[in-house]
Amino acid sequence: FMLFWNVIGSAVVLGLVTFRRLRDGYLRSLALLVAGVALMQVFFSYGDLGLTYSRSMIFLGCMLGMLAVLPRLAEEALEAPPEPDVAANTEGRRVRRHRATAPARGLSG
C-alpha cells in the first residue's frame, strides 16, 4: 500500500519538477500532463475500479515512461541544428519554399 502511494507521489513530484526545469513549451506541457494523469488516475480509481482495468494502467505506464525520457528529449532538441527557411535543390541552388495557396471559391461565392 505504501509503495503504491510512493509511486503516485513520485510521479506527480517528478512531473512538476520536470515541468519547472524544461524550457520548451511543448515538453513542459507533456510533463504537466503526466502529473495530471497520475492524479486523475487516483481520483478515478477512488470512485471506480480503475486500478483493475488494463487500459488505464497501460496508459499510466506509458505516461510515466514518457516522463522518464523528457529531459533527454530536451537535450537532443538543443543539440539539433535548426531547420533552414530555404531549401537547397540537387544542383546546389537555393529554392524558396512556397506557401500554400488559399482554396478556390466555389460556384456560390
C-alpha positions in Angstrom: 0.0 0.0 0.0 2.8 2.4 0.9 4.7 1.5 -2.3 1.6 2.5 -4.4 1.4 5.9 -2.8 5.2 6.3 -3.2 4.9 5.6 -6.9 1.9 8.0 -7.4 3.5 10.8 -5.3 6.9 10.4 -7.0 5.2 10.6 -10.4 3.4 13.8 -9.5 6.5 15.4 -8.0 8.8 14.3 -10.8 6.3 15.7 -13.3 6.2 19.1 -11.6 10.0 19.2 -11.2 10.5 18.3 -14.8 7.9 21.0 -15.8 9.9 23.6 -14.0 13.3 22.5 -15.4 12.3 22.3 -19.1 12.4 25.3 -21.4 10.5 24.0 -24.4 6.8 24.8 -24.0 5.6 21.5 -25.7 7.8 19.3 -23.5 6.7 21.3 -20.4 3.0 20.7 -21.3 3.8 16.9 -21.6 5.4 16.9 -18.1 2.3 18.7 -16.7 0.1 16.2 -18.5 1.8 13.3 -16.9 1.4 14.8 -13.4 -2.2 15.4 -14.1 -2.8 11.9 -15.5 -1.3 10.4 -12.3 -3.6 12.5 -10.1 -6.6 11.7 -12.4 -6.0 8.0 -12.1 -6.1 8.2 -8.3 -9.3 10.1 -8.3 -10.8 7.9 -11.0 -9.8 4.7 -9.1 -11.3 6.0 -5.9 -14.8 6.1 -7.3 -14.4 3.1 -9.7 -12.3 0.0 -10.1 -9.8 1.9 -12.3 -6.8 0.1 -10.9 -8.1 -3.2 -12.2 -8.6 -2.1 -15.8 -5.6 -2.9 -18.0 -6.2 0.0 -20.4 -5.9 2.8 -17.8 -2.9 1.1 -16.2 -1.1 0.7 -19.6 -1.9 4.4 -20.3 -0.5 5.5 -17.0 2.6 3.3 -17.5 3.2 4.9 -21.0 2.8 8.4 -19.4 5.4 7.5 -16.7 7.8 6.2 -19.3 7.4 9.3 -21.3 8.1 11.4 -18.2 11.4 9.5 -17.8 12.7 10.5 -21.2 11.5 14.1 -21.4 14.8 15.6 -20.1 16.7 13.6 -22.7 14.4 14.8 -25.4 15.0 18.4 -24.3 18.8 17.8 -24.5 18.5 16.3 -28.0 16.3 19.3 -29.1 19.0 21.7 -28.0 21.8 19.8 -29.9 19.8 19.5 -33.2 20.5 22.3 -35.7 17.5 24.5 -36.6 15.8 23.8 -39.9 16.6 26.5 -42.5 13.9 28.5 -44.1 15.4 28.0 -47.6 16.0 24.5 -49.0 18.7 23.6 -51.4 17.9 21.6 -54.6 20.2 18.9 -56.1 22.3 21.4 -58.2 23.2 23.5 -55.1 20.9 26.5 -56.0 18.7 27.8 -53.3 15.0 27.5 -53.8 12.3 29.3 -51.8 9.6 27.3 -50.3 6.1 28.3 -51.4 3.2 28.9 -49.1 0.0 27.0 -49.6 -2.5 29.0 -51.7 -5.9 29.8 -50.4 -8.6 27.3 -51.5 -10.6 28.3 -54.6 -14.1 29.6 -54.1 -17.0 27.5 -55.2 -19.8 28.5 -57.6 -21.7 30.2 -54.9 -19.1 32.7 -53.8 
